[in-house]
Amino acid sequence: MDAFRASLPENIVDIMDMGELKLVSDMKIAKIREHLDTDQVSDSFLEELKKDNRKGVHKLIAGYQKRKQQQSIQQELFVQMSVYEKKHYQVGNKVAGIDEAGRGPLAGPVVAAAVILGESFYLPGLNDSKQLSEQTREAYYHYIIQHAEAYGIGVVESEEIDQLNIYQASKHAMRKAVDGLAFQPDHILVDAVPLDGVSSTVEAIVKGDQKSISIAAASILAKVTRDWMMESLDERYPMYQFKSNKGYGTKAHLEALKTYGASPCHRKSFSPVREQILE
């Protein structure tokens, strides 16, 4: 009993009675849930829980074990996605990841982000922004900008996209993002695009947002930033429903183009926009 008692964290003190530890079976399920939610559970405590006959307790154990398994998977994925960065950390290089959001939509800017995470950065669950829920993306966005060594955002508006073409506009946004960093990296990891016009060495990685934590972090910053910009545009042009479609060519968006024509934020060089406003 003394060993079991010593294995408990301080926040379980309130289950003591007259100096003696109550049996786990005497603990209320709400208190057990509270303890399991801390993720500070000793093996001995978990073994005692498994002896409890209450269905509610076994349901909590199953949920806890599933959560721990998911955490283990996320930790392993983070390690796998750190390979490109670690190779450069070992020789003292600062590494930036770059990605963009908004190449496909008919309206709004293309947004790129550059991020230097740093060797001590750790965020299990970090992944390509498209693999995450909106709530998780936004939570990760705030964590990244608070804990990264540096980040920069590059924005190219629709008018310039029409002048340059979307491929060149995306690269221009990436260069602007790099210019926005507090200091320049030694090496850049970028999602698929062979970026030129920067002083750092560049490594283009196919599906890089699924293979590099730096590129994944950049994809989150770019995606969240652009989504917020599209929500702002929705307030000015509600007829196109930018808040929900983010500028992509949904049926409602195309019908609005037929009815109202193109707004100043539409990419008029994109054929679906030209077709709808010329019909």
N, C-alpha and C positions, 0 to 999 in steps of 0.2 A: 504493500500500500504506500509506503514511504517513497518508493521509486516512482510509482504512478503519480503520486502527488507532486513530486519534483518535476515531472515531465510537463505539467500544465503551465501555460503562460499566466502572467499576473492577472489578466482580465477574467480569470476563472475564480478569483478569490471569493467572489460573492456566492459561490456554491458551497462554502464551508459553513459548518454548523457546530458551535461549541468546540472549536478547534479540531473537529474531525471532518474528513472529507466525505460528503454524501456519495452514495453509489450513483453511477451514471444513470441507472434506471430511475433514480429519483429526480433527475434533472428534467425540467420542462423542455418540450420540443423547441420552443422559441429560443431558449437559451442555447440549446445544442446547435440550432441553425446559426445563431449569432457567432458562435465559436468557429464553426466550419467555414463561415464566410470570411473569417480573418486569414484563412489559408496558413495558419500557424498551428497545425495539428500534429501532435506526436503520434508515432506508430502505436504506442501503448494506449493512448486515448482512443484511437480508432478501433483497436482490438476490443476494448471495453464496450464501445458502441455496438459492435457487431453482435455482442451477446444480448443486447436489448431486444425484447420480443415485439416492441411496438412497430407497426407497419410504417408509421410516419418517420421513425428514426431510420429505418432501412431505405426509405425513399430519399432521405437526406444524404445518407452514405452514398447511394448510387449517383446522386447529383454531384456530390463532392468528387467522387472518383472520376466521373466523366469530365468535370472541369479541370482536374489535375492532368488528365490525359491530354486534353486540348492544349493546356499550357505547355506540356512537354513537347507536343507537336510544333507549337509556335516557336518555342525556344530552339528546337532543332532546325526549323526553317530559317530562323534568323541567322544561325551559324552558317548554314549552307549559302545564304544570300550575302554573306560577308566575305566570301572568298576573294572577290576582285579587289575589295578595299584592303584586306589584310596583306595582300601581296605588296601593296604600295606602302602601307604603314610600316612594314618590316624594313624598308629602306628610307624611312623618314619623309615620305611624300604626303602632301595634303591632297586629298581626293574629293572632287565634286561630282555629284550626279546631276544629270539634266534630263528633263522630260517636258513635254508640252501637252496641252489640252485644247481641243477645239479646232482640229483640222477639218472635220467633216460637216459641221453645221452650216446652215445657209445664212446665218446672221451672227453678229457679235464678234468679238476679237478672238485671236489665237493667243494663248497665254503660255509662257514657258516659265519654269522655275529651275534654279540652280541651287544645290544644297551641299555644304561641306559639313558632314555630321561629326567627324572627329572620332578618334579611336575609342573613346570611352562611351560613346553613344550606345544606348541599349533600349530597344522597344520591341519585345516579342509580339508577333502579330502583324508587324509592318509588312505590307505587301502592295502589289499593284493596286492603285486606287479603285479600279473597276471591280476588284474582288471584295471590296469593303462596303458596308452600309453607309448611308449618308451620315448617320450619327457617329459611327466609328471614324469615318474620314475626318469629320470636323474635330473630334477629340484628338486624333493623331496630328492634325494640322497645328493645333495649339501646342501640343507637346513638342513637335518638331521645331517650331519657331522659337520656343523657349530654351531648348536644350542643344540645338545644332550650333556649331561654331560660327557658321555664317550662312545666309541664304539671300537670294536675289530673285526678283520677279521681272519678267519681260513681257510687255503687252504690245501687240500690233493690231490696230483697229481695222475694220472692214474696208475702209477706203484704201489703205495701204496694201491690204491683201489683194484687192482688185488690181493694183498697180504692179505688184511684184509676182503674183501667183502664190497659192497657198504653201507650196513647198518652200520657196524662198522666204516667204513671210514667217514660216515656222522657224527656220534657221536664224532669221533676223531676231525673232523673239528670244531665241536661245542665247544669242550673243549679247542681247540687252540684259538678260538675266545674269550672265557671267559678269558683265560690267557692273551689275548692282551688288556683287559680293563685297563684303568688307575687306577682303584680301583675295588675291588670285591663287588658284590651286596649281599644284605641279602637274596634276593629271586629271582628265575629265572622262567620266563614263557617261555615255549618252545612249538613249534608247533608239537603236537602229540607224540614226541619221549620221552620215559622215560629216561632222561639223568642221567648217573651216573658219578662218578669220579670227582665231583666238591664239593666245601666246602659249597655252598649255598643250601638252600632248593629249591626243584624243583617242578614245577607244569606243567604237560603236558596237553595241551588243544587241543582237536580235532578241526580241522579247526581254529586253534588259530590265523592265519594270517588274519582272517576275524572277530575275536572277541576281539583282543587286539592290542592297538596302538603300544606297544613295539615290539610285534612279527611282526606286519605289517611293522614297520620301519626296523626291521632286515631283513625281506624278500626283501625289496627294496635294502638295502646295499649289500646283498648277490647276488641278481639277477644282479644288475648293474655291480658289480665288476666282476662277472663271464662272463657276456656278453663282457666286455672290454677285458678280458683275451682271450676269444675265437676269438675276432677280431684280436688280436695280433697273435694268432696261425694261423689265416687265411693268414696272410702275409708270414708265413713260409711254410704253406702247402695249397696253394690256390686250389689245385685240389679237396679238400674235401668240399669246400664252407662253412667253419665254420662260416664265417661272417653272413650268412643268416640262417643256420640250427642250429648254436650254439652246434654242436656235436650230435644232434638228428639223428635218423636213417631215413632220408628222402630217397626217391628213388635215387636221384642223389648221395647222400652220399654212399649208399650201392653199387651203380654201380662203384663209384670211389674206394671203397675198393676192389672190384673184379679186377679192372684194375691195381691199384698201390699197393695193399696190405695195411697192417696197418702201420700207422706212430707211432713214439715213444709216442705220446700223446693219442693213442687209448687204450681202456680198453679191453685187450685181453681175460679177463675172461668172458666178456659178450658174450652170445651165438651168437647174430647176427654178431659180429666181427669174432668169431671163424669160423662160418659157411661160411662167405664170403671169408676169406683168405685161407680156406682149400678146397674149391670147385675147 
